[in-house]
């Protein structure tokens, strides 16, 4: 049974979450403030997923997230909060959230996101020496090659670096600021439209005709997320 930690200060919300998640087959631990959430998040055995509110007493959810990542805790975190502003979502992803869902929410969407996060976290370990298939491409990160139907695909250096970055972070939202910092090696206040142009160039060589079918999904106002990636095993 997978163990979930819910950090939520609203008793009605937290109780409703616990009953719903337990009915879906999860073991749930509830805590109602940031300090307790931090203690539980770093304790062993580790949880399979942390569901974290942003507005918490004693220590807010963003501070909790920053602290657990600083302590090396890699447990997936789903922020579930009423703070839906663009700046709040950006902050959550920058601090290491795996997903961000705003209240009010549907239980169908919540359970779908939990399932996707847990499925991704339980996948085989991934690294820069693996081969992946995505959008009709076969990408061998160990030698830096990209092929489609056995034929080499020529990419610019930045296009390849962007594709590699999205593959290694697949399923997670990569903000434009993160891409600028980690791929372009530029400060986050630099114009980001160049990222959009490189994403469009990658989309043209991959399967898909529109936002619904492209493997590289737009996360409106924030960045991009790569979906439907398959790791090739020998």
C-alpha positions in Angstrom: 0.0 0.0 0.0 1.5 3.4 -1.0 1.8 5.9 1.8 0.7 9.5 1.3 1.4 12.5 3.5 -1.2 15.2 3.4 -0.2 18.6 4.9 -3.4 20.6 5.2 -4.6 22.9 8.0 -8.3 22.9 7.0 -9.8 20.0 9.1 -12.8 19.6 6.8 -10.6 19.5 3.7 -8.0 17.2 5.2 -10.6 14.7 6.5 -12.3 14.7 3.2 -9.0 14.0 1.4 -8.1 11.2 3.8 -11.4 9.4 3.4 -11.3 9.8 -0.4 -7.7 8.7 -0.7 -8.2 5.7 1.6 -11.1 4.7 -0.4 -8.8 4.6 -3.4 -6.4 2.2 -1.6 -3.8 4.6 -0.2 -2.5 4.8 3.4 -2.8 8.4 4.5 -1.1 10.4 7.2 -2.6 13.9 8.1 -0.7 16.8 9.6 -2.1 20.3 10.0 0.9 22.7 10.1 4.2 23.3 8.3 6.5 22.3 11.1 4.8 18.9 11.5 4.8 18.5 7.7 8.5 19.1 7.6 9.2 16.6 10.3 7.1 13.9 8.7 8.5 14.6 5.2 12.1 14.0 6.3 11.3 11.0 8.5 11.9 7.4 7.6 10.5 5.3 6.1 9.8 7.9 3.4 6.4 8.6 2.0 5.5 7.8 -1.6 3.9 11.2 -2.2 3.5 14.4 -0.2 0.3 16.5 -0.8 1.2 20.0 0.4 -0.9 23.1 1.0 0.8 26.5 0.6 -1.0 28.4 3.3 -0.1 26.7 6.5 0.5 27.8 10.1 4.0 28.0 11.6 5.7 27.5 8.3 4.1 27.9 4.8 4.2 25.2 2.2 6.7 26.9 0.0 9.1 27.0 3.0 8.5 23.4 3.7 9.1 22.4 0.1 12.4 24.5 0.0 13.6 22.9 3.2 12.9 19.2 2.3 14.6 19.7 -1.1 17.6 21.3 0.6 17.8 18.2 2.9 17.9 16.0 -0.1 14.4 14.6 0.1 13.3 13.5 -3.4 9.8 12.4 -2.4 7.4 13.7 -5.1 5.4 16.7 -4.0 1.9 17.7 -5.3 1.0 21.2 -4.2 -2.7 21.4 -3.5 -3.6 25.0 -2.7 -6.0 27.9 -3.2 -3.1 30.0 -4.4 -3.6 30.0 -8.2 -1.7 33.0 -9.3 1.0 32.6 -11.9 3.7 33.7 -9.5 2.6 31.1 -7.0 2.7 28.3 -9.5 6.1 29.4 -10.8 7.4 29.5 -7.2 6.2 26.0 -6.5 7.8 24.5 -9.6 11.0 26.4 -9.0 11.3 25.0 -5.5 10.8 21.5 -6.7 7.1 20.6 -6.8 6.3 17.8 -9.2 2.8 19.1 -9.8 0.5 22.0 -8.8 -3.3 21.7 -8.5 -5.4 24.6 -7.3 -8.6 24.5 -5.2 -11.4 23.9 -6.0 -10.5 20.7 -7.8 -12.3 17.5 -9.0 -11.5 14.3 -7.3 -11.1 12.7 -10.8 -8.3 15.2 -11.6 -6.7 14.8 -8.3 -6.5 11.0 -8.5 -5.3 11.1 -12.1 -2.4 13.4 -11.1 -1.5 11.3 -8.1 -1.5 8.2 -10.3 0.8 9.9 -12.9 3.2 11.1 -10.3 3.5 7.7 -8.5 3.8 5.9 -11.8 6.7 8.1 -12.8 8.4 7.9 -9.5 8.3 4.1 -9.4 9.7 3.8 -12.9 13.2 2.4 -13.4 16.0 4.7 -12.5 16.8 7.1 -15.4 20.0 8.8 -16.3 22.1 10.4 -19.1 23.2 7.0 -20.5 19.7 5.8 -21.4 17.9 5.6 -24.7 14.3 6.9 -25.0 11.5 6.9 -27.5 9.3 9.9 -27.8 7.2 11.4 -30.5 8.5 9.0 -33.2 12.1 9.8 -32.2 14.7 7.5 -30.7 17.1 9.5 -28.5 20.3 7.8 -27.3 21.7 10.1 -24.5 24.8 8.1 -24.1 26.1 9.1 -27.6 23.9 12.1 -28.3 22.1 10.7 -31.3 18.6 11.3 -32.5 16.9 9.0 -35.1 13.6 8.7 -36.7 12.8 5.3 -38.4 16.5 4.5 -38.4 17.6 7.7 -40.0 19.7 10.3 -38.2 17.9 13.6 -37.4 20.1 16.7 -37.4 19.5 19.1 -34.5 21.3 22.2 -33.5 23.3 22.1 -30.3 20.7 24.0 -28.4 17.8 21.9 -29.8 19.5 18.7 -28.7 20.3 20.2 -25.2 16.7 21.2 -24.8 15.4 17.8 -25.9 17.8 16.1 -23.5 16.7 18.3 -20.7 13.0 17.7 -21.3 13.6 14.0 -21.5 15.5 13.8 -18.2 12.7 15.8 -16.6 9.8 14.2 -18.5 6.4 14.4 -16.8 7.4 17.4 -14.9 6.9 21.1 -15.7 10.1 22.8 -16.7 9.6 26.6 -16.3 11.1 28.9 -18.9 13.4 30.3 -16.2 14.7 26.9 -15.4 15.4 26.1 -19.0 17.2 29.4 -19.4 19.3 28.7 -16.4 20.0 25.0 -17.0 20.1 24.7 -20.8 21.0 28.2 -22.0 23.1 29.0 -19.0 21.6 32.5 -18.9 19.9 34.6 -16.2 16.2 34.1 -15.9 15.4 37.7 -16.8 16.5 37.2 -20.4 13.9 37.2 -23.2 12.3 33.7 -23.3 10.8 33.7 -26.8 13.9 31.9 -28.1 12.9 28.9 -26.0 9.5 28.9 -27.7 11.2 28.9 -31.2 13.3 25.9 -30.2 10.3 24.0 -28.8 8.5 24.6 -32.1 11.5 23.3 -34.1 11.4 20.1 -32.0 7.7 19.7 -32.4 8.1 19.8 -36.2 10.3 16.7 -36.2 8.1 14.8 -33.7 4.7 13.2 -34.0 1.6 15.3 -33.4 -0.3 18.1 -35.1 -1.5 20.3 -32.2 -1.4 20.9 -28.5 -3.5 17.8 -27.9 -1.1 15.4 -29.7 2.3 17.1 -29.3 4.6 15.3 -26.8 5.9 18.7 -25.7 3.0 20.2 -23.9 2.6 23.9 -23.1 1.9 24.8 -19.5 0.3 28.1 -20.0 2.4 31.1 -18.8 4.9 28.8 -17.1 6.9 26.5 -19.5 6.7 23.1 -21.0 6.3 19.4 -20.1 7.3 16.4 -22.1 4.8 13.5 -22.1 4.6 9.9 -23.4 8.3 9.1 -23.0 9.4 5.5 -23.1 12.7 4.3 -21.8 14.2 1.7 -24.1 15.7 -1.3 -22.2 18.3 -3.6 -23.6 
